[in-house]
Amino acid sequence: MKKQSKKYLWGVLIVVVALVGIKVIASSASPVELVENAQLTISETSWDFGDIPMSEGITTRSISLKNDTDVPITITSMQTSCMCTTVQIVHSDGSKSGLKGMVGHGGGTSSLSETIQAGEAVALLVNFDPNAHGPNATGPITRNVELTTNSQAQPEVELTFSGNVIP
């Protein structure tokens, strides 16, 4: 019994130290400077995929995000409303952000630091997996993608899509 208690205490201690370490690292990250009159031009904020056949797999939509201002805009977080949806930024030079999804359901964290330079347009790839909920999950769906920026004029962007999952 005594040996088990020691192992348990060591386990708890390791977890506490790890959590404190994560908190310290997260709080020491340099804050992103807020910008006042910067806004992204977004090609579309809502769309309907129509029928989405499960047999065809993942459906992707490319949305253009353009920074028409003279200052950089940073996307500081990005997440989706469901684990069946992922999102990724692709810059004009081909570099990509990591895939982001629903926080807490395999999507990792929403934290991000993707800067869209003044005059730059990027593609926001929105991926929907109609098979994520299993073979019987057919019918109408509505999902959201949420972006947070360092813009005081446009701190949050929400995109919404719908569709009808069919076999």
Secondary structure, 3 states (H helix, E strand, C coil): CHHHHHHHHHHHHHHHHHHHHHHHHHHCCCCCCCECCCCEEECCCEEEEEEEEHHHCCEEEEEEEEECCCCCEEEEEEEECCCCEEEEEECCCCCECCCECCCCCCCCCCEEEEEECCCCEEEEEEEECCCCCCCCCCEEEEEEEEEEECECCCCEEEEEEEEEEEC
